[in-house]
Amino acid sequence: MKYRNSVEFEVFGEYGLFADPVTRVGGEKFTYQIPTYEALKGILQSVYWKPTLIWIIDEARVMNPIQTETKGIRPIKYYNDKNDLSYYTYLKECRYQVRAHFIWNENRPELETDRNENKHHNIARRMIERGGRRDIFLGTRECQGYVKPCVFGEGTGFYDPLPGEPARELSFGMMYHGITYADEAYSDETRGKMTVRLWRAAMKGGYIFFLPPWECIHRPIREMNMKKFDQISENFSIIQEEEGIQ
């Protein structure tokens, strides 16, 4: 579904690592076969973000074949001068089309005066054209990524169905969706907490249709307080539309 404030972009890079946080504890990292909702949301937040809004990832399209590569890595240990050899499994030649839209963050009524849909939408599109405000990473910092505008669904994807054939569906089972922080809580159960979300991921004809956060399976992790943003605290300023790319 395309919303009035939808944005469409392509993100690509030589390597990507979209790992379940649970698998990172032992030092080894193994990527999922597809990008996570949280990783794509993080990419879009690097392009443009303000606490007034929440980005919702609607769908993604896998353009290149899913292939992995395992590398021997020597991670830095900060508590001693010894390094261990670990194996990280990355995705290779990543390229995805993404469609997303934003909603207002109802947990921040103090920012209600900044809820100008046209302004934020125009700035977000300009930031996509310029490659984003901050560096883009495909799941982890060593995987540099790049963004550019696109028309979602155009072009040839590796998993496009052949003429006359139905789209093939691949199921990836229960998968990490993301983390809901206290300032983006969507229910009484998630308010004032950090919550992890899970969902049953699938890809059909190269397309991944993400569930919105409030439709996922969620498990509270711990209590959490919101950070306050306002002009009185001097950590927030309202952008005027004519100011362009501020």
Helices and strands as residue ranges (DSSP letters): E 7-16, G 21-24, E 29-30, H 37-47, E 53-62, E 68-73, E 86-104, G 109-114, H 117-129, E 136-137, E 144-149, E 169-180, G 182-184, E 193-204, E 207-209, G 213-215, E 217-223, G 241-243
